[in-house]
Amino acid sequence: MTYLADVAALTRKDLRVELRARDTLPAMLLFVVSVLVVFHFALPEGTGDDAAYGLLWVAIVFTALLGLARAWVPEQEHGVLDGLVLAPSDRSAIWLGKTLATLAFLLTAQAVALPAFVLFFAPLDATALAGVLLADIGICAVGSLMAAMAAASRSREVLLPLLVLPLAIPLVVGGVGAAISPDGQRYLLLLALYDGVFAVLSWASFEYVVTE
Amino acid sequence: MIRARGLEKRYGRRRVLAGVDIAVPSGGFAVVTGPNGSGKTTLLRVIVGLAAPSRGSLEVDADRAQVGYLAHEPLVYRELTALENLDLFGRLYRVTQRRERAGMLLERFGLWDARNERVSTYSRGMTQRLALCRTLLHDPELVLLDEPHSALDAEGAELLDRELEALAGSRTVVVATHDPQRLGSLASVGIALA
C-alpha cells in the first residue's frame, strides 16, 4: 500500500507540475494535430486506409517521443532526481509514477488525435483502439526508462530517439497489425506480451539507471 | 559514524578525489575545506551514495532514511509550492505528522508566509532556506551540507548557525565550506582536501 501511495503521490506531482508549467501537453497536442493535417494533404487521393493507419502510428510514436523528451525536465531542474533517489522509498516508484503521468499526457493527446484521424482518414474499430492503448502502455514504460538514461547525457535530444525508436518497432508492428489484420487479436497478444516483459524489465532496472 | 580509507573518485581519466581518509564518530561535526575543484562536493556525494567510489573503502553507519543531504542545487520542484514540496518528500521519507513538521520548519526558516507560493517565484536565498527545510524534514541522524551558507542573507545565515549549533553533538554533521571560521567552535573533525 505504501508503494502504491508513493506512486500515486509522484504521479499527482507530475500532473500538477504540468498543469502549472504547461510545457509538455500543449506541445504534444499541437504536434499530433499538425502532423495529421500534414498527412491529410500529403496522402495522394485514393490511397487505401492501410497507409493511413501506418501514418497514424508515425504520429503516435513521435508524439510520445515529444512527451518523453520532456518527462524528466522537472527532475533535472534543481537536481530533484537526486532528492528522489536519496529518499528511502522504493526507487522503482519514481519510474512507475513517471510512466503513469506520461501515459496520461499521451492519452490526452490521443483523445484529440484519434477523433481527428477518424474524421480525416479512416475508421478505428475496438481492436485498433485496444492496440493503441496497449502500445501506449509499452512506449511509456520503456520510454520513461530510456528518457531517464538519456536525461543524464548532454546529447539527450539525440540519444532519446536512438534508444526508444528501435524498441518501439514491435509496438508499431503490433499497433498497425491490430488495425489492419483480420486476425487483430494476435497482434493485441503480442502487444500485451511486450508490455508485460518490458514493464517488468524497466521496473527492475530503473534503480541501476539512476544510481552510479 | 563515517569511516573512509584511501577513498578515490575518478570521472574518466580525471581524478577528483585522491586517497582521502576520514573518521567522523557518531555525533561528530566535520568541516570539509579545500579550494574550488578539490572534491568537496564529490566527497559528500560519495558519502551520501549518489556517487560510487572508484577505489578505497567507505563505511557509513546510516541508511538512506537517516541521511539528510543539502546539495549545491536545492533538490526541490520549481513548479510546486514549498508546502507541496515538503509534503511530497515527507511522504517519501515516511515522516509521521509531515504537515506539522513541514509547518514547523517553514516557520523556523522564515518561509511560513511564502508557503503557498511556487518555488519558481522564490529568490535564491529563499530557495536555499527551503532546501534546508527539506534536508532536515525527516530529522536525519547524519546531516551533510554542501556550502549551506551560500545565497543566504545575514538573517538566514544566523538561522542556519543556530540550527547547526542545535545539531552539533546530537547528530553527525559534515559541512563542506569555504568559510571554516564560521563553524570554528562547532567543528570536532577537520577534513582538508588539496
Interface residues (C-beta under 8 A of the other chain):
Chain A: T2 A5 D6 A9 L10 K13 R16 V17 R20 A21 P74 E77 H78 G79 V80 D82 G83 L84 V85 L86 A87 P88 S89 T211 E212
Chain B: V48 G49 L50 A51 A52 D63 R64 A65 V67 Y69 A71 H72 E73 P74 L75 V76 Y77 R78 E79 L80 E84 L88 F89 R91 L92 Y93 R94 R118 V119 T127 R134
